[in-house]
Amino acid sequence: MKKFEVYKNIRKRAVIFGLPISLFAIMMVSILASLLVIIFSFSFGIIIGVLLLNSALYIALTRITGNPQLFQMAKAFPQIISNKRNSGIDYEQD
């Protein structure tokens, strides 16, 4: 009889080559653009440059995936937490 294991990583996102789907799409667009550059250019230096650019992009995207706090601009928590309703009326004396 065949045994089935319980899939426990149900909450994890889909990953292709270590990248989430959106970053993988960016990588594929870069690769397609570099293929067009390689096809229409016959310079060996440009081909090496395109390969280096794609490798640097892949390394940068995997680093961003591993540490998503690099691009977090807003603070995670507000400075004041209150249950008081904000009516918009200011009761202070001028």
Secondary structure by P-SEA (a helix, b strand, c coil): cbbbbbbcccccccccccccaaaaaaaaaaaaaaaaaaaacccaaaaaaaaaaaaaaaaaaaaaaacccccccccccccccccccccccccccc
